[in-house]
């Protein structure tokens, strides 16, 4: 078996060992980033975080804020500019001083990162470093042993999921109900007259007849999801107009929202709870199946004609106890 030369000469190769641990941790952080649906490298976060914290900065400012060398900062800025996450800021009084800032896409990415990535990574590192003892080299031994046991993204799992808060309908959220649904429907289909009627008149079409509308809020991202329960008969409700913004991908907002909607339907006395969708919405259908909806031909025959895009109808049967 080949020996680990870096650990054999720990003082001589201390820098190499720190770099090795850092590269291992960054590779695991990348898994968290990818799970959140974000397109950024962990090593790019310090520059992004500095711009997010301080606003427009020059290269020298970024070197000071991050401790990264000037060539390193310049390379990172070039890549982030190419990715559309950073842009040139307005000219300052000193025309020789070029500053950059986060683009709208960069601001959105940072907002999502603060909710979907940073809490998970911080919780993982806290768990990884818990109960470390001894001198620096002994602690490095323990960290590497723990990372061998399981990767960083598997530590601190309890803190990885951001808090999703369920909110009731009020007039101030009517715009969110419209915009979130219009966003996802228009991205895949065409807004039909029945869509517009419900989205533009939620009080009359959903609430007044005895239904309800719920919203999901995720930290700094604000309201990112919504779902309606439309009363269509005695003790009968359609789960409809459920959408989650693209900015909240990877946060499991849909699952939390659907669980809340099912519970609310029970509170409203629903004996029949169904939904209508399209086979193109495969991830959503998988979620519906996971939480107890089954495909139902009778529901399709009775209600499927409401939407031109409908080719899937499902009835809530409850989760399997197995």
C-alpha positions as a Python dict, from the first residue, in 0.01 Angstrom:
ca = {
    (1, 'X'): (0, 0, 0),
    (2, 'X'): (139, 342, -97),
    (3, 'X'): (193, 571, 202),
    (4, 'X'): (47, 921, 235),
    (5, 'X'): (358, 1137, 201),
    (6, 'X'): (175, 1455, 303),
    (7, 'X'): (75, 1306, 638),
    (8, 'X'): (421, 1157, 686),
    (9, 'X'): (577, 1507, 678),
    (10, 'X'): (289, 1711, 826),
    (11, 'X'): (487, 2029, 891),
    (12, 'X'): (669, 2028, 562),
    (13, 'X'): (351, 1977, 361),
    (14, 'X'): (102, 2164, 583),
    (15, 'X'): (1, 2399, 301),
    (16, 'X'): (-56, 2107, 64),
    (17, 'X'): (-266, 1931, 323),
    (18, 'X'): (-484, 2235, 384),
    (19, 'X'): (-528, 2267, 9),
    (20, 'X'): (-623, 1899, -16),
    (21, 'X'): (-887, 1933, 255),
    (22, 'X'): (-1014, 2252, 95),
    (23, 'X'): (-1048, 2092, -247),
    (24, 'X'): (-1233, 1796, -96),
    (25, 'X'): (-1475, 2026, 84),
    (26, 'X'): (-1531, 2243, -223),
    (27, 'X'): (-1615, 1935, -430),
    (28, 'X'): (-1880, 1843, -175),
    (29, 'X'): (-2014, 2200, -158),
    (30, 'X'): (-2057, 2183, -536),
    (31, 'X'): (-2302, 1895, -484),
    (32, 'X'): (-2514, 2121, -260),
    (33, 'X'): (-2495, 2399, -520),
    (34, 'X'): (-2601, 2165, -801),
    (35, 'X'): (-2888, 2024, -595),
    (36, 'X'): (-3015, 2381, -559),
    (37, 'X'): (-3006, 2420, -938),
    (38, 'X'): (-2744, 2697, -930),
    (39, 'X'): (-2463, 2751, -1180),
    (40, 'X'): (-2166, 2869, -980),
    (41, 'X'): (-1841, 2722, -850),
    (42, 'X'): (-1778, 2730, -472),
    (43, 'X'): (-1447, 2911, -529),
    (44, 'X'): (-1639, 3197, -692),
    (45, 'X'): (-1854, 3262, -385),
    (46, 'X'): (-1609, 3489, -196),
    (47, 'X'): (-1607, 3744, -479),
    (48, 'X'): (-1985, 3720, -517),
    (49, 'X'): (-2032, 3753, -142),
    (50, 'X'): (-1808, 4062, -127),
    (51, 'X'): (-2007, 4232, -404),
    (52, 'X'): (-2332, 4129, -238),
    (53, 'X'): (-2217, 4270, 97),
    (54, 'X'): (-2050, 4593, -14),
    (55, 'X'): (-2200, 4678, -353),
    (56, 'X'): (-1980, 4792, -645),
    (57, 'X'): (-1609, 4730, -584),
    (58, 'X'): (-1283, 4757, -772),
    (59, 'X'): (-1033, 4475, -814),
    (60, 'X'): (-817, 4610, -530),
    (61, 'X'): (-1118, 4621, -298),
    (62, 'X'): (-1202, 4261, -384),
    (63, 'X'): (-846, 4151, -315),
    (64, 'X'): (-872, 4312, 28),
    (65, 'X'): (-1219, 4171, 97),
    (66, 'X'): (-1141, 3812, -4),
    (67, 'X'): (-768, 3765, 49),
    (68, 'X'): (-745, 3626, -305),
    (69, 'X'): (-457, 3742, -524),
    (70, 'X'): (-511, 4011, -785),
    (71, 'X'): (-468, 3768, -1078),
    (72, 'X'): (-711, 3529, -909),
    (73, 'X'): (-973, 3798, -859),
    (74, 'X'): (-931, 3915, -1219),
    (75, 'X'): (-980, 3562, -1353),
    (76, 'X'): (-1286, 3509, -1135),
    (77, 'X'): (-1441, 3840, -1246),
    (78, 'X'): (-1383, 3751, -1611),
    (79, 'X'): (-1563, 3420, -1566),
    (80, 'X'): (-1849, 3571, -1364),
    (81, 'X'): (-1893, 3842, -1628),
    (82, 'X'): (-1904, 3576, -1898),
    (83, 'X'): (-2170, 3391, -1695),
    (84, 'X'): (-2378, 3710, -1670),
    (85, 'X'): (-2352, 3729, -1291),
    (86, 'X'): (-2133, 4041, -1272),
    (87, 'X'): (-2142, 4361, -1478),
    (88, 'X'): (-1956, 4690, -1496),
    (89, 'X'): (-2082, 4950, -1250),
    (90, 'X'): (-2149, 5312, -1334),
    (91, 'X'): (-1834, 5518, -1376),
    (92, 'X'): (-1701, 5662, -1050),
    (93, 'X'): (-1555, 6006, -999),
    (94, 'X'): (-1213, 5850, -1057),
    (95, 'X'): (-1243, 5737, -1419),
    (96, 'X'): (-928, 5532, -1386),
    (97, 'X'): (-1094, 5311, -1124),
    (98, 'X'): (-1307, 5039, -1280),
    (99, 'X'): (-1572, 4891, -1052),
    (100, 'X'): (-1808, 4598, -1095),
    (101, 'X'): (-2134, 4493, -934),
    (102, 'X'): (-2371, 4200, -928),
    (103, 'X'): (-2605, 4184, -1226),
    (104, 'X'): (-2977, 4114, -1168),
    (105, 'X'): (-2897, 3746, -1233),
    (106, 'X'): (-2616, 3765, -979),
    (107, 'X'): (-2841, 3923, -718),
    (108, 'X'): (-3097, 3647, -774),
    (109, 'X'): (-2830, 3379, -745),
    (110, 'X'): (-2707, 3520, -416),
    (111, 'X'): (-3059, 3539, -276),
    (112, 'X'): (-3112, 3173, -363),
    (113, 'X'): (-2772, 3079, -225),
    (114, 'X'): (-2847, 3237, 112),
    (115, 'X'): (-3155, 3016, 139),
    (116, 'X'): (-3060, 2692, -38),
    (117, 'X'): (-2681, 2662, -6),
    (118, 'X'): (-2525, 2860, 276),
    (119, 'X'): (-2738, 2723, 567),
    (120, 'X'): (-2672, 2367, 448),
    (121, 'X'): (-2297, 2419, 415),
    (122, 'X'): (-2264, 2603, 745),
    (123, 'X'): (-2463, 2332, 927),
    (124, 'X'): (-2244, 2064, 769),
    (125, 'X'): (-1918, 2233, 870),
    (126, 'X'): (-2045, 2290, 1225),
    (127, 'X'): (-2126, 1918, 1250),
    (128, 'X'): (-1793, 1824, 1093),
    (129, 'X'): (-1594, 2036, 1339),
    (130, 'X'): (-1794, 1943, 1648),
    (131, 'X'): (-1588, 1803, 1933),
    (132, 'X'): (-1251, 1847, 1760),
    (133, 'X'): (-970, 1805, 2012),
    (134, 'X'): (-595, 1830, 2023),
    (135, 'X'): (-350, 2043, 1831),
    (136, 'X'): (-392, 2160, 1472),
    (137, 'X'): (-248, 1843, 1316),
    (138, 'X'): (-470, 1621, 1528),
    (139, 'X'): (-771, 1825, 1427),
    (140, 'X'): (-677, 1796, 1060),
    (141, 'X'): (-648, 1419, 1108),
    (142, 'X'): (-999, 1414, 1255),
    (143, 'X'): (-1145, 1630, 976),
    (144, 'X'): (-996, 1410, 704),
    (145, 'X'): (-1117, 1098, 883),
    (146, 'X'): (-1469, 1240, 903),
    (147, 'X'): (-1465, 1339, 534),
    (148, 'X'): (-1356, 984, 451),
    (149, 'X'): (-1642, 849, 660),
    (150, 'X'): (-1893, 1054, 463),
    (151, 'X'): (-1870, 1361, 237),
    (152, 'X'): (-1934, 1712, 363),
    (153, 'X'): (-2276, 1738, 201),
    (154, 'X'): (-2391, 1446, 419),
    (155, 'X'): (-2300, 1619, 745),
    (156, 'X'): (-2548, 1845, 920),
    (157, 'X'): (-2843, 1725, 713),
    (158, 'X'): (-3092, 1854, 968),
    (159, 'X'): (-2990, 2210, 892),
    (160, 'X'): (-2983, 2170, 515),
    (161, 'X'): (-3350, 2232, 448),
    (162, 'X'): (-3455, 2596, 473),
    (163, 'X'): (-3770, 2688, 661),
    (164, 'X'): (-4072, 2715, 433),
    (165, 'X'): (-4356, 2914, 589),
    (166, 'X'): (-4716, 2863, 475),
    (167, 'X'): (-4916, 3186, 455),
    (168, 'X'): (-5290, 3247, 402),
    (169, 'X'): (-5442, 3454, 126),
    (170, 'X'): (-5480, 3827, 163),
    (171, 'X'): (-5526, 4097, -98),
    (172, 'X'): (-5158, 4191, -86),
    (173, 'X'): (-5069, 3844, -221),
    (174, 'X'): (-5319, 3840, -509),
    (175, 'X'): (-5041, 3954, -742),
    (176, 'X'): (-4820, 3663, -632),
    (177, 'X'): (-5102, 3418, -701),
    (178, 'X'): (-5136, 3555, -1053),
    (179, 'X'): (-4768, 3597, -1136),
    (180, 'X'): (-4638, 3265, -1002),
    (181, 'X'): (-4899, 3068, -1195),
    (182, 'X'): (-4874, 3278, -1509),
    (183, 'X'): (-4497, 3223, -1502),
    (184, 'X'): (-4503, 2844, -1501),
    (185, 'X'): (-4808, 2799, -1724),
    (186, 'X'): (-4674, 3035, -1990),
    (187, 'X'): (-4333, 2865, -1983),
    (188, 'X'): (-4485, 2529, -2078),
    (189, 'X'): (-4829, 2593, -2225),
    (190, 'X'): (-5063, 2877, -2319),
    (191, 'X'): (-5274, 3063, -2065),
    (192, 'X'): (-5630, 2950, -2135),
    (193, 'X'): (-5945, 3159, -2068),
    (194, 'X'): (-6026, 2947, -1762),
    (195, 'X'): (-5674, 3020, -1628),
    (196, 'X'): (-5713, 3394, -1669),
    (197, 'X'): (-6057, 3394, -1511),
    (198, 'X'): (-5929, 3225, -1194),
    (199, 'X'): (-5598, 3411, -1172),
    (200, 'X'): (-5755, 3752, -1222),
    (201, 'X'): (-6052, 3691, -991),
    (202, 'X'): (-5932, 3473, -701),
    (203, 'X'): (-6181, 3618, -454),
    (204, 'X'): (-6482, 3542, -672),
    (205, 'X'): (-6365, 3213, -824),
    (206, 'X'): (-6182, 3050, -532),
    (207, 'X'): (-6254, 3209, -196),
    (208, 'X'): (-6620, 3315, -214),
    (209, 'X'): (-6751, 2966, -309),
    (210, 'X'): (-6572, 2812, -9),
    (211, 'X'): (-6221, 2736, -134),
    (212, 'X'): (-5885, 2864, -19),
    (213, 'X'): (-5546, 2980, -146),
    (214, 'X'): (-5216, 2912, 30),
    (215, 'X'): (-4872, 3063, -21),
    (216, 'X'): (-4521, 2942, 56),
    (217, 'X'): (-4254, 3182, 174),
    (218, 'X'): (-3886, 3079, 177),
    (219, 'X'): (-3655, 3308, 372),
    (220, 'X'): (-3507, 3600, 181),
    (221, 'X'): (-3670, 3479, -140),
    (222, 'X'): (-4011, 3586, -13),
    (223, 'X'): (-4329, 3427, -150),
    (224, 'X'): (-4217, 3162, -399),
    (225, 'X'): (-4513, 2925, -425),
    (226, 'X'): (-4890, 2910, -419),
    (227, 'X'): (-5172, 2658, -444),
    (228, 'X'): (-5552, 2683, -456),
    (229, 'X'): (-5836, 2461, -344),
    (230, 'X'): (-6139, 2528, -566),
    (231, 'X'): (-6474, 2400, -442),
    (232, 'X'): (-6650, 2222, -729),
    (233, 'X'): (-6928, 2042, -545),
    (234, 'X'): (-7053, 1931, -205),
    (235, 'X'): (-6743, 1824, -9),
    (236, 'X'): (-6555, 1818, -340),
    (237, 'X'): (-6243, 2023, -420),
    (238, 'X'): (-5999, 2059, -707),
    (239, 'X'): (-5637, 2117, -612),
    (240, 'X'): (-5541, 2371, -873),
    (241, 'X'): (-5310, 2656, -966),
    (242, 'X'): (-5012, 2513, -784),
    (243, 'X'): (-4685, 2674, -887),
    (244, 'X'): (-4335, 2741, -751),
    (245, 'X'): (-4100, 3005, -887),
    (246, 'X'): (-3786, 2898, -1069),
    (247, 'X'): (-3583, 3084, -806),
    (248, 'X'): (-3692, 2828, -545),
    (249, 'X'): (-3585, 2513, -726),
    (250, 'X'): (-3424, 2258, -497),
    (251, 'X'): (-3587, 2386, -176),
    (252, 'X'): (-3868, 2127, -164),
    (253, 'X'): (-4120, 2412, -155),
    (254, 'X'): (-4364, 2214, -369),
    (255, 'X'): (-4372, 1924, -124),
    (256, 'X'): (-4428, 2148, 179),
    (257, 'X'): (-4697, 2342, -6),
    (258, 'X'): (-4876, 2028, -127),
    (259, 'X'): (-4876, 1876, 222),
    (260, 'X'): (-5030, 2197, 357),
    (261, 'X'): (-5293, 2205, 82),
    (262, 'X'): (-5395, 1844, 149),
    (263, 'X'): (-5427, 1921, 520),
    (264, 'X'): (-5629, 2234, 447),
    (265, 'X'): (-5863, 2039, 218),
    (266, 'X'): (-5935, 1808, 510),
    (267, 'X'): (-6015, 2107, 730),
    (268, 'X'): (-6260, 2230, 465),
    (269, 'X'): (-6441, 1897, 472),
    (270, 'X'): (-6316, 1759, 142),
    (271, 'X'): (-6431, 1403, 78),
    (272, 'X'): (-6317, 1420, -284),
    (273, 'X'): (-5990, 1593, -370),
    (274, 'X'): (-5864, 1576, -727),
    (275, 'X'): (-5634, 1754, -969),
    (276, 'X'): (-5592, 1797, -1344),
    (277, 'X'): (-5253, 1828, -1510),
    (278, 'X'): (-5045, 1738, -1814),
    (279, 'X'): (-4799, 1454, -1868),
    (280, 'X'): (-4528, 1713, -1948),
    (281, 'X'): (-4529, 1802, -1577),
    (282, 'X'): (-4347, 1482, -1482),
    (283, 'X'): (-4173, 1609, -1164),
    (284, 'X'): (-4504, 1744, -1032),
    (285, 'X'): (-4685, 1418, -1112),
    (286, 'X'): (-4416, 1225, -926),
    (287, 'X'): (-4471, 1451, -624),
    (288, 'X'): (-4848, 1402, -641),
    (289, 'X'): (-4800, 1025, -650),
    (290, 'X'): (-4558, 1042, -357),
    (291, 'X'): (-4813, 1225, -141),
    (292, 'X'): (-5109, 1001, -218),
    (293, 'X'): (-5269, 1095, -551),
    (294, 'X'): (-5352, 818, -800),
    (295, 'X'): (-5444, 835, -1168),
    (296, 'X'): (-5820, 814, -1210),
    (297, 'X'): (-6016, 764, -1534),
    (298, 'X'): (-6347, 874, -1378),
    (299, 'X'): (-6200, 1209, -1273),
    (300, 'X'): (-6068, 1253, -1626),
    (301, 'X'): (-6408, 1177, -1776),
    (302, 'X'): (-6590, 1414, -1540),
    (303, 'X'): (-6352, 1710, -1531),
    (304, 'X'): (-6074, 1670, -1788),
    (305, 'X'): (-6244, 1883, -2052),
    (306, 'X'): (-6196, 2198, -1840),
    (307, 'X'): (-5847, 2247, -1985),
    (308, 'X'): (-5728, 2186, -2339),
    (309, 'X'): (-5388, 2084, -2199),
    (310, 'X'): (-5527, 1826, -1953),
    (311, 'X'): (-5427, 1465, -2023),
    (312, 'X'): (-5375, 1351, -1661),
    (313, 'X'): (-5637, 1339, -1384),
    (314, 'X'): (-5562, 1225, -1030),
    (315, 'X'): (-5764, 1152, -716),
    (316, 'X'): (-5633, 1178, -362),
    (317, 'X'): (-5636, 842, -187),
    (318, 'X'): (-5395, 916, 98),
    (319, 'X'): (-5044, 792, 152),
    (320, 'X'): (-4975, 423, 164),
    (321, 'X'): (-4906, 306, 517),
    (322, 'X'): (-4657, 54, 384),
}
